[in-house]
Amino acid sequence: MNEEISNAAATDEQSDSEDVLSLRNLSRTERAAIADDTLNKLRVGWYQSCEGSRIDLAEDITFSVQHTVLYTEDDLQNRKKLISSIDQQANPSSLVTDTTSYRRIEIRYCTTLQAAQSLTTEMDENSVGVLNFASAKNPGGGFLKGSSAQEESIARSSSLYSTVIQPRIFNEFYDYNRRGRSGIYSHRIIYSPRVTIFKDDNGDILSSPYHVGMVTVPAPNASVIRQPELIRSTMVERVRRLLCVFEANKHDCLVLGAFGCGVFRNDPFDVATIFRQLLESEEFKDSFKRIIFAVFNQDMPPPRSTGHHSHYSQHHHHNQQQQQSSSTGQTSATLNSSIVPVQPGEIGFDGKMLRKAMARKTVDYNPSIIRYLESSIWQNDITDGRSLQPDVLYIPNLVPPHALLSDPVNCVMTKFIRPATNKVRCPIFCVCWTPDGRRLITGASSGEFTLWNGLTFNFETILQAHDSAVRAMIWSNNEQWMLTGDHNGFVKYWQSNMNNVQVYQAHTDPVRGLTTEKELAGMDDAHEGMIWDMSWHPLGHMLVSGSNDHTTRFWTRNRPGDTVLERSEEGILMHASRLDQMHREELEHERASEEFNMPGLGFEGDLLEQLQQQHDVYNRREAGIPGLDFSNDDDEGRRRR
């Protein structure tokens, strides 16, 4: 077998560079508009070229739609049976042209459409087959919404969407895969013959369309499966079957690529190995004469750079070295000396990108947590012991679980682990760990909960929890309930198994904060104006509220037998700016005669009697608030006389 591997040819590199430089950076809106225009042209069955001539599409579209085939698992089980069903009178070995004398494999830094157009200019377009890295559940992926993956680019530029959206294909392929939730998907494959491509990657009309055979098949979703052995075995069988479909339909010139190495997170190193092993196997070694691996990664510069391109280049270059060494008798030491050392930013021996050393900011949370604990301790004077007071009943109120010294949050953050992205990209408004610390719950603007594994950082469950954005999330002190609030003012109670047990509308405005307390009470007319702030006494027995009505009010907890309505009028402190509106003699009379009897505010011992004995001194005392002068000219004149 004579085989040429030409990914390093200078002419190809120059061509690849020119192709990549011709691409425009389109916005999502622009890509969606191109998709709409494509559907309109497919609907009418023709389009006008740049030269003004009419290009008919109806005949080719009708042919593609009518002859599109869905291969089930049973159809692809037996390769010989599949080939004979395509052409009953042809010998399987003669289905393709003579490939035993010459085979060429290329790795190009370009898009799939650029490679397909280049191949159709060199070869018979009826022999060209293109692999579509398909979505298993949505025809054309997200091309109608402006997504920019490989399948979306093909669907925006061709008649592929018309062939896969027809009911007989949709029901047996997309609906069938939607019923599975494992991420493996089925081995079913769609073959669409003579797909018309009449636009380029930029959405520009081609003066002359070209045709290719399209194989639509999804890769296993490695980001969901997370089982390397299962992923590899599934990928091997998936690739074997799609190659069978190409061979059975007489396509010996293929455009392949980094199959499943995008959002599905399959390892490019493994995928390249699988393709190489199958193409060199006895089953397919004489089946194809021209193969282009179109690998396009916008994060790497052309050509022969890092990313997917290097994975495929390394494998085929290594294969070429092995063939040369077997024919010339080179030793392993000679081969090792020819291997180029991996430079920073390239691919290491284990197939992973080498990352530059980067100093990360160290965040020490210890002082803030210790200060939190210290501020929660009530001390009268230095003789008091440093312990939580007054009794253990108030401990949950003084120190929440995340502030205890024994909690694992009390640590120094020294290592960045990894980012985690939800399937639906939307802002995350709140995050909350479960009490056991093994799960993380995030609330998003879409109203969804996402439950993440706290050890592997993979999402486990997505739950539509609210109809609007989730704004607040907290666990109760007893760790039995989770409370959430949304943008519409609704509050929901959740059990630890994410079962919603109660919902009520607490406010008409967004709920932006939640806290838990074993006692609950409410007062509709606590103040005459807007309440700006509230604070609990460190002992937890008294609440202070400040309002826009110029008053500060003190509230006490209900004692056994008290009604819900709490008394606070004895604890009102008038703001200094209102003192000039009250008669001075009335204020002095109130101060002299009033006796506070609210728990926590009453005078101790004979303090009130001492104040009454010093009544004259107290009355002569002027207001001592810095910056405020309550005297008038008449009072000043009397003091001088």
Secondary structure as UniProt FT lines:
FT   STRAND          3..5
FT   TURN            7..8
FT   HELIX           10..21
FT   HELIX           28..44
FT   STRAND          46..48
FT   TURN            50..51
FT   STRAND          54..56
FT   HELIX           58..67
FT   STRAND          69..71
FT   TURN            73..77
FT   HELIX           79..86
FT   TURN            88..89
FT   HELIX           92..94
FT   STRAND          103..108
FT   HELIX           112..122
FT   HELIX           125..127
FT   STRAND          128..133
FT   TURN            139..142
FT   HELIX           143..145
FT   HELIX           150..157
FT   HELIX           160..164
FT   HELIX           167..169
FT   HELIX           170..174
FT   HELIX           175..178
FT   STRAND          189..199
FT   TURN            201..202
FT   STRAND          205..217
FT   HELIX           222..225
FT   HELIX           228..248
FT   TURN            249..250
FT   STRAND          253..257
FT   TURN            259..260
FT   TURN            263..264
FT   HELIX           268..279
FT   TURN            282..287
FT   STRAND          290..294
FT   TURN            298..299
FT   HELIX           308..328
FT   HELIX           332..337
FT   TURN            344..345
FT   TURN            349..350
FT   STRAND          363..364
FT   HELIX           366..375
FT   TURN            382..383
FT   HELIX           392..394
FT   HELIX           395..398
FT   HELIX           401..403
FT   TURN            405..406
FT   TURN            408..409
FT   STRAND          412..413
FT   STRAND          428..433
FT   TURN            435..436
FT   STRAND          439..444
FT   TURN            445..446
FT   STRAND          448..453
FT   TURN            454..456
FT   STRAND          459..464
FT   STRAND          470..475
FT   TURN            477..478
FT   STRAND          482..486
FT   TURN            487..488
FT   STRAND          490..494
FT   TURN            496..497
FT   STRAND          500..505
FT   TURN            524..525
FT   STRAND          531..536
FT   TURN            538..539
FT   STRAND          542..547
FT   TURN            548..549
FT   STRAND          551..556
FT   TURN            560..561
FT   HELIX           569..571
FT   STRAND          573..574
FT   HELIX           576..581
FT   HELIX           584..593
FT   TURN            599..601
FT   TURN            605..606
FT   HELIX           607..613
FT   HELIX           615..620
FT   TURN            626..627
FT   HELIX           633..640
//
